[in-house]
Amino acid sequence: MAVVEWAMISSAKRFFDLRCAASLAFAATVALGYLSALWDRAIDPFSRVGITCLVLGAIYALAGTIDYPYFKGRVSGPWRAIYLGFQGIVLFGIFLTSRLSSQMSLCAYPLVAAMVTLLGPAAATLGVVLVYVMILAVEGFYYGSDALVRWSISMLPAFGFVVIFTRIALREKAARAHAESLSAEVEKLAVIQERNRLAREIHDGLGHFLTTIHVQLEAARTIHSTDPSRALEAVAKAQVLARDALIEVRRSVGAIQADVRPAPLAGRLRDLASTTDGWGAAVSLETLGEVRDLATDTEHTLFRTVQEGLTNVRKHACARTAVVTLDYRDPGRVFVRVTDDGRGVVNANSGHGLAGLRERISALGGRVVVENPPGGGFRLQAEIPA
């Protein structure tokens, strides 16, 4: 039953969309002209001329109920001109058999709108002028020059209104299609941006833990034969890091699914520093200024900055010490620095991690500075408005 209701609703929506509305408007306008003529007894439906007029009207209205968007997109220009020419001939027959009595001139307006819709500006202008001249010719033939002048004055505003209104409708449709295209593009870009964000989360989060686990296991293998107890300590520490990595994954998923406030930044940085201290570089944390609450995105980005810095220390620096500095002294900004006494780097701007970090911090209005200080080593600094 639900499927049937859905099909009926879908059919109704399709029936009343723009293309069906244009077809209905064509047929309804022609029917209105004929009803007015029949009401005024201007057409005798039982005479030969009246029957001919009714048959021509039926052909004209039926041919006018086409799918205009499909017709314009799939049918070439010459065939569109042939179709409109056929409709013009039928319309001329309607005017002759009805003698343009009552409101039969209404039948011309749907064809004018169709010409504006299906043809280019120059061809549509020519077609509209031909229809206008055709009406005046029939009117002058039956009712003389006085009626011709009167009709030429009264019909001109109506033709102008139909042309302008159709142009406005076409522009509105084109604008709506463009807006829908832009909306789809924005949605696509949003998906790409979210994918990039998740990729950065995986790199910055799991990458740090996997690097540290690798360091611990490498140390355990190196000293296993000479110091088994310390090797077991390294393996145990790697196991703890693996558990912490799982906790970090769950925390990241929770942050994606809901607005969850993480633990205080200083405590998280202290735990982060302790995972390296004792193996490789000795890491210390210092805080400058009065600690204050920051936005969740800011704290998360600062945490990822330190994570990336310590990961680089373990992988590349060959350092003995590293210092993480969290600086709150500027009331409008917050700084975080990771400084080591290692060998520095040749190209301070390389690496996917730093590129992703710059994207993160730029999105918050901050900037990243990477440099080899004069005294040696390497420094990674991030500053974010806060």
C-alpha positions in Angstrom: 0.0 0.0 0.0 2.8 2.4 0.9 4.5 1.7 -2.5 1.2 2.5 -4.3 0.8 5.8 -2.4 4.4 6.7 -3.1 3.9 6.0 -6.8 0.7 8.1 -6.9 2.4 11.0 -5.1 5.4 10.8 -7.4 3.2 10.8 -10.5 1.2 13.8 -9.1 4.4 15.7 -8.6 5.7 14.9 -12.0 2.3 15.8 -13.5 2.4 19.3 -11.9 6.0 20.1 -12.4 7.1 22.9 -14.8 6.9 20.9 -18.0 3.4 19.6 -17.3 2.4 23.1 -16.2 3.5 24.5 -19.6 1.5 21.8 -21.4 -1.6 22.4 -19.3 -1.3 26.1 -19.8 -1.2 25.6 -23.6 -4.3 23.4 -23.7 -6.2 25.5 -21.1 -5.6 28.8 -22.9 -6.9 27.3 -26.2 -9.9 25.8 -24.4 -10.7 29.2 -22.8 -10.7 30.8 -26.2 -13.0 28.2 -27.7 -15.4 28.3 -24.6 -15.7 32.0 -24.9 -16.6 31.7 -28.7 -19.1 28.9 -28.0 -20.7 30.8 -25.2 -21.1 33.9 -27.4 -22.4 31.6 -30.2 -19.6 32.8 -32.4 -18.9 29.3 -33.5 -21.7 26.9 -34.6 -20.4 23.4 -33.6 -22.8 21.7 -36.0 -21.8 23.6 -39.1 -19.1 22.5 -41.5 -17.0 25.5 -40.7 -17.6 25.1 -36.9 -16.6 21.5 -37.0 -13.4 22.3 -39.0 -12.6 25.0 -36.4 -13.1 22.6 -33.5 -10.9 19.9 -35.2 -8.2 22.4 -35.8 -8.4 23.5 -32.2 -8.1 19.9 -31.0 -5.0 19.3 -33.2 -3.4 22.6 -32.1 -4.0 22.0 -28.4 -2.9 18.3 -28.6 0.3 19.2 -30.5 1.0 22.0 -27.9 1.0 19.5 -24.9 4.6 18.4 -25.6 7.4 18.1 -23.1 9.1 21.4 -23.9 12.4 20.8 -21.9 12.8 17.4 -23.5 11.9 18.8 -26.9 14.4 21.6 -26.7 17.2 19.4 -25.4 16.7 16.4 -27.8 15.3 17.8 -31.0 17.4 19.8 -33.4 16.7 23.4 -34.4 15.3 22.7 -37.9 12.8 20.2 -36.5 11.7 22.6 -33.8 11.1 25.2 -36.6 9.1 22.7 -38.5 7.0 21.9 -35.5 6.3 25.6 -34.8 5.6 26.2 -38.5 3.0 23.5 -38.4 1.4 25.0 -35.3 1.4 28.4 -37.0 -0.4 27.0 -40.0 -3.0 25.3 -37.8 -3.4 28.5 -35.8 -4.0 30.4 -39.1 -6.7 27.9 -40.0 -8.3 28.5 -36.5 -8.4 32.2 -37.0 -9.9 31.9 -40.5 -12.6 29.5 -39.5 -13.5 31.3 -36.3 -13.2 34.8 -37.9 -11.3 35.8 -34.8 -14.6 36.2 -33.0 -15.0 36.5 -29.3 -11.7 35.7 -27.5 -10.2 33.4 -30.1 -7.1 35.6 -30.2 -6.1 33.9 -26.9 -5.0 30.8 -28.9 -2.0 32.8 -30.2 -0.4 33.4 -26.8 0.7 29.8 -26.1 2.4 29.6 -29.5 4.2 32.8 -28.8 5.5 31.4 -25.5 6.5 28.2 -27.2 8.5 30.2 -29.8 10.3 32.1 -27.1 11.1 28.8 -25.2 12.2 26.7 -28.2 14.0 29.2 -30.4 16.9 31.6 -30.1 16.3 35.3 -29.6 16.5 36.2 -33.3 14.3 33.3 -34.6 11.8 33.8 -31.7 11.5 37.5 -32.6 10.8 36.6 -36.2 8.2 34.0 -35.3 6.4 36.3 -32.8 6.2 39.0 -35.5 4.8 36.6 -38.0 2.1 35.5 -35.6 1.3 39.2 -34.8 1.1 40.0 -38.5 -1.1 36.9 -39.1 -3.7 38.1 -36.6 -3.7 41.6 -38.0 -4.1 40.2 -41.6 -7.1 38.0 -40.6 -8.7 40.9 -38.6 -8.2 43.3 -41.5 -9.6 40.8 -44.0 -12.8 40.3 -42.1 -13.4 43.6 -40.4 -11.6 46.3 -42.4 -8.9 48.8 -41.7 -10.5 50.4 -38.7 -10.5 47.1 -36.8 -7.0 46.5 -38.0 -5.7 49.7 -36.3 -7.7 49.0 -33.2 -6.4 45.4 -32.9 -2.8 46.4 -33.6 -2.8 48.8 -30.7 -4.6 46.5 -28.2 -2.7 43.3 -29.1 0.8 44.8 -28.8 0.9 45.0 -25.0 -0.5 41.5 -24.6 2.2 40.1 -27.0 4.9 42.0 -25.1 3.7 40.7 -21.8 3.8 37.1 -22.9 7.3 37.5 -24.4 8.7 39.2 -21.3 7.0 36.8 -18.8 8.3 33.8 -20.7 11.8 35.2 -20.7 11.6 35.8 -17.0 10.3 32.2 -16.4 13.2 30.8 -18.5 15.7 32.8 -16.6 14.3 31.8 -13.3 14.4 28.1 -14.4 18.0 28.5 -15.5 18.9 30.3 -12.2 17.3 27.5 -10.2 19.2 24.8 -12.2 22.4 26.7 -11.6 21.6 27.0 -7.9 21.0 23.3 -7.7 24.2 22.6 -9.5 26.1 24.8 -7.1 24.4 23.1 -4.2 25.5 19.7 -5.5 29.0 21.1 -5.9 29.0 22.5 -2.4 27.8 19.1 -1.0 30.5 17.4 -3.0 33.2 19.7 -1.6 31.8 19.2 1.9 32.2 15.5 1.5 35.8 15.9 0.2 36.6 18.3 3.1 35.2 15.8 5.6 37.3 13.0 4.0 40.4 15.2 4.3 39.6 15.9 7.9 39.2 12.3 8.8 42.4 11.5 6.9 44.2 14.1 9.0 42.7 12.6 12.2 43.9 9.2 11.3 47.4 10.5 10.4 47.8 12.7 13.4 46.2 10.4 15.9 47.1 6.8 15.0 50.3 7.9 13.3 51.7 9.2 16.6 50.9 6.0 18.5 52.1 3.7 15.8 55.4 5.6 15.6 55.9 5.4 19.3 55.0 1.7 19.4 57.5 1.1 16.7 60.2 2.9 18.7 59.4 0.8 21.8 59.4 -2.5 19.9 62.6 -1.6 18.1 64.3 -0.8 21.4 63.0 -4.0 22.9 64.5 -6.0 20.0 67.8 -4.2 20.3 68.3 -4.7 24.0 66.6 -8.1 24.3 69.8 -10.1 24.5 71.6 -7.8 26.9 68.9 -6.4 29.1 65.8 -8.7 29.0 64.0 -6.8 31.8 64.2 -3.4 30.0 63.1 -5.2 26.8 60.0 -6.4 28.6 59.4 -2.9 29.9 59.5 -1.6 26.3 57.1 -4.3 25.2 54.8 -3.5 28.1 54.9 0.2 27.2 54.1 -0.7 23.6 51.1 -2.6 24.8 50.0 0.4 26.9 50.4 2.6 23.8 48.3 0.2 21.7 45.6 0.5 24.3 45.9 4.2 24.3 45.6 4.2 20.6 42.3 2.4 20.8 41.1 4.9 23.4 42.1 7.7 21.1 40.2 6.1 18.2 37.1 5.9 20.4 37.5 9.5 21.5 37.8 10.7 17.9 34.7 8.7 16.9 32.9 10.1 19.9 33.9 13.7 18.9 32.6 13.1 15.4 29.3 11.7 16.6 28.6 14.3 19.3 30.0 17.4 20.8 32.0 15.8 23.6 34.3 18.0 25.7 37.7 16.2 26.0 39.9 16.2 29.1 41.9 19.4 29.9 44.6 20.2 27.4 47.5 20.4 29.8 46.7 17.0 31.2 46.4 15.5 27.8 49.8 17.0 26.8 51.4 15.7 29.9 50.2 12.2 29.1 51.4 12.6 25.6 54.9 13.7 26.7 55.2 10.8 29.1 54.7 8.2 26.4 58.2 9.2 25.0 60.0 10.2 28.1 62.6 7.5 29.0 62.9 6.1 25.4 64.6 8.3 22.8 64.3 12.0 23.7 63.4 13.1 27.2 60.2 15.2 26.9 59.2 17.9 29.3 56.2 20.2 29.4 56.1 23.8 30.5 53.1 26.2 30.7 53.5 30.0 30.5 50.9 32.4 31.6 47.5 31.7 33.3 45.7 28.7 31.9 42.3 29.5 30.4 39.6 27.6 28.7 39.7 27.5 24.9 37.3 26.4 22.2 37.2 22.6 21.7 38.5 22.9 18.1 41.4 25.1 19.3 42.4 22.7 22.0 42.1 19.7 19.7 44.3 21.4 17.1 46.9 22.4 19.7 47.0 18.7 20.9 47.4 17.5 17.3 50.3 20.0 16.8 52.2 18.7 19.8 51.5 15.1 18.6 52.9 15.9 15.2 55.9 17.6 16.7 56.7 14.7 19.0 56.2 12.2 16.2 58.8 14.0 14.1 61.2 14.1 17.1 61.0 10.4 17.4 61.3 9.7 13.7 63.8 12.2 12.5 65.4 14.4 15.1 67.9 12.0 16.9 67.4 14.4 19.8 68.2 13.9 23.5 65.6 16.4 24.9 62.4 17.9 23.7 60.4 20.7 25.3 56.7 21.3 24.8 55.7 24.8 25.7 52.1 26.0 26.1 52.0 29.8 26.1 48.9 31.7 27.3 50.6 35.0 27.9 49.0 36.8 24.9 45.3 37.5 25.8 44.3 37.2 22.1 46.3 34.2 21.0 47.6 31.0 22.3 51.0 29.5 21.3 52.3 26.0 21.4 55.9 25.0 20.7 57.8 21.7 20.3 61.5 22.3 20.5 64.3 19.7 20.4 68.1 19.6 20.4 68.4 17.2 17.5 69.9 17.6 14.1 67.2 19.8 12.5 65.8 19.3 9.1 67.0 20.3 5.6 63.5 21.1 4.3 61.3 22.3 7.1 58.2 22.5 4.9 58.0 18.9 3.7 55.8 16.1 4.9 52.1 15.3 4.8 51.8 15.8 8.6 52.9 19.4 8.4 50.8 20.1 5.4 47.7 18.7 7.2 48.6 20.7 10.3 48.8 23.9 8.3 45.3 23.2 6.9 44.0 22.7 10.4 45.5 25.8 11.8 44.7 28.0 8.8 41.0 27.0 9.2 41.1 28.6 12.7 42.9 31.8 11.5 46.3 30.8 12.9 49.6 30.0 11.4 52.5 27.5 11.7 56.2 28.3 11.9 58.8 25.6 11.4 62.5 26.5 11.7 66.0 25.4 12.8 66.9 27.7 15.7 70.4 29.3 15.6 71.5 27.2 18.5 70.7 23.9 16.7 67.8 21.5 16.8 64.3 22.1 15.4 61.2 24.1 16.5 57.6 23.7 15.5 55.3 26.5 16.6 51.6 27.1 16.2 49.7 30.2 17.1 45.9 30.3 17.1 43.5 33.2 18.0 41.8 32.4 21.3 
